[in-house]
Amino acid sequence: MRYIYYFLFSLCMFMYSSCNTYTNFTVLTDPGTEIYNTDYQKVAIADNMGKANIKHADKNHATLMLSHKPGTDYYVPFALDYKEKKFNGLRNSLLIGSILTVGGLCATGINKEAGIMVSEMGLLTLVGSEFFIPRSSQPNHEYSYKYLPIQHANQDIAITQPVLVSSNAEKKTTTSSTASKTKSQTSSVSRKKINSTASTKTLKDNASSIEGSYVGTGSLKKGNTVVESYSNIKVTVKKKSKDVVLVNVVESNGSKYFETDCEYTINKLSNGKYSLTLNGINSATINIDTKNNMIYVHPRVNIDGEIYSLNISAKKK
Amino acid sequence: MKIKHAFVWILVPIFLASCSSKELITKSVAYQSVRPVNYKAQAPDDAEIILGYKISNEGELTVAVKNNTSEIMIIDQTKSFLVNSDGQSISYYDPTVRVESNTNSTSSSKGGSVNLGAIAGVFGIGGKLGMLANGINVGGSDTDGFSTTNTTYFADQPQISLGPKGEGAMSKTFKIKALGYDNLQLTSDMVDSYTPDNSYCKFSVCISYSIDGGKTFDKIVTDFYSNSRIVRTVKQYGKVNDALRSVLMSKTDALLETWGLLYFNSTLPAYWYRSTLMIDYK
């Protein structure tokens, strides 16, 4: 009869150790945010309270997951936090089985039948422990960790578009690699007339504070030699985003200096002044003080392959 | 039961039970990104040659070529090369060069066909090139990384003829040194941004081609550089997301770079990356 009990016990242990285990945790994020695994399979959607409940299979280790806000075309990774947790089931059952086996064998000298029964129980425990091995090979068991019950997505972090520098298309000539490299590093292009469209917004941010037209005087130099002087030259500043503006220079005859507007990143200083830097050319700067006076410096203007410096002092109209 | 058998049954489990378990330790979250020096969003209709560049999570670069002319284009692989980030120049035709790439991206097929399969769809002329979804490779639906199993490469011959409007991939995939997660196993905080002049990782590709039957050869050179490298250490055990947040706040455009790789330096390491097809044309 007892062998039937032993068989049933072994069967239960085998079935128990074969079942998958799961860890449940909740991701806090904006309502409606979708949660994906790194295979881009949707695993949950945050409810109206901003909670997404995840049931994660312990046989897989997940370092991170992805959140996606409908209407956007990007995914934001967030790491899964964890804490240490020891899983000693296998170890404990092995120790207990060993103790029972040894104890049972020792007890046969006192009560043979009882000793044999105890040692058999011990051996059965040891055999049953083997069934824990698949469970113990799960990453959380093997590396002694448990995911925290509350996780946080990173949807609240502002994601911005990179400002990528480009130039005109290459003309169909056999140019050397050095020449093309030089042109790309300057990133400014020859003067051409094009129409431009302006968009204005009235949001109170750095770009909104400084956008507009600045009119003043300036000069174009090659080295220390003044090539052209301007008595009435305009710098146009248009908002692209909160801290990025598009800048161009317009001569009195209406012709633009640059075929495409140049992107500048704004840094507001502690004294209320603004310092702008051309993306890709750190030496090209614009400084605007609290009275809307502008100092424009661009030391790498490429006109027909030659490098000039353009300097303008202007005031906001 | 014999006593000696019993001792075996007893000793083995004791040894098993006494083994120490491993621990999950995440030391840092690292990030690096790459840009072309001269970014081009799309190719115009009159471009004669269009190149598509793809970098895998391990920093392996594959170049696809499209002949946008109605002539036969000859690619001279002996005069086409990669200048790696360590300054080493490697020709696309050099039988002695060992390709440093993993099995996923090895150019296993060297047939004469130039059908690039899925790559062809991204060479949209005149329109915006499709931005590939994060982690999805060019040649198939494998999201694990850059698998080129559906891509046919040029044969490893000195010169290759590319038919009108045809396309193909250069014969080799090169590992860019200083790129990839094997270069991000760093454990000290850093937030560095770089320009094309001072970057720790600069590399270039030169492709030589002819559209007059090999009488004259032109070349197109594309320069790349790594514009950022960030490492944030995990300050409190298990609080990895804090380090990741610190990375994302240090560089708010990290997730939308042309190529960006996040690496979790852990006893169970993991990575996530975004790789778009970067193009150049002439």
Interface residues (C-beta under 8 A of the other chain):
Chain A: T38 D39 Y40 H61 T63 L64 L66 D73 Y74 Y75 V76 P77 F78 A79 L80 D81 Y82 K83 E84 K86 F87 L90 R91 L94 L95 G97 S98 T101 V102 L105 S119 L123 L126 S129 P139 H141 E142 Y143 S144 Y145 L148 Q151 H152 N154 I157 A158 I159 T160 Q161 P162 V163 L164 V165 S166 S167 A169 E170 K172 T174 S177 S180 K181 S184 Q185 G280 N282
Chain B: I3 A6 W9 I10 P13 I14 L16 A17 S21 K22 E23 L24 T26 V29 R35 V37 N38 Y39 K40 A41 P44 A47 E48 M131 A133 N134 G135 T143 T195 P196 D197 S204 C206 T216 D218 K219 I220 V221 D223 Y237 G238 K239 V240 N241 A243 L244 R245 L248 M249 T252 D253 L255 L256 E257 T258 L262 F264 S266 T267 L268 A270 W272 Y281 K282
